[in-house]
Amino acid sequence: MKRQDIIFAFGFILLFLPFFISQSVFDFYIDFNKAHGMMTSFVKFAVLATLGELIGLRLRTGNYYQAGFGILPRAIVWGFLGLTIKLAFVIFATGTPIFLSYLGVQGAVDAMKGDFSLVKLLVAFATSACLNLIYAPVMMTLHKITDTHILDNGGTLSGFMRPIQISRIFINLNWDVQWNFVFKKTIPFFWIPAHTITFLLPPDFQVLFAALLGIVLGVLLAIASLKSSK
């Protein structure tokens, strides 16, 4: 392990340590998240998903920083993507149980409020599947487009503010990687199971688990970016 890895790991531990050693800090975070869910989603994904991308960069280049990588623009993008992720969580967590009830699944809505049961597992799985099959591909493609835009403009904040050439970038995306890795592998084999667990957890732990998954999301999409560049 290199010195930069030790520093990165130390900073990562310091980021989460207060939540484990101080009940008051943990309670404040939970209460603030309940009252300002969209704001905390912006900050959470801006920080944690960007950290995931830095880890992905380390895997590729051996360093956590590279000229033109655009840490600040990426953090801004992840913040706004975090808002859409929070929106999707609310919509699918609310709508999927109602739809299952419409299909005849007895107790689908009430199951998510009670203890673990097969019905709750079914609802959690269905919620995760709907979220990841309907929303995730759009979000992941949008991330790839903004990622390409950032790199094309040298990773600068001023370059990031230029109009995004969406049609050109969309046409030239590496759809082999986007489809065969990002969609066909990460969604069914990681994201659907991972978010099934998320929806089974108590609400307070869902917040922290989703935050940790934000790091994994950044890593996976960074790895997909590396595959596209080969």
FENLINNOR-V985357 format. One record per helix or strand of 3 or more residues. SS is the DSSP state (a for helix, b for strand). FROM is the first residue (numbers start at 0). LEN is the number of residues. Records with the same first field share a line. If there is no record, write none. Layout:
# FENLINNOR-V985357
SS=FROM-LEN + FROM-LEN
This chain:
# FENLINNOR-V985357
a=2-19 + 22-13 + 36-25 + 70-32 + 107-4 + 117-35 + 156-4 + 165-7 + 174-26 + 202-27
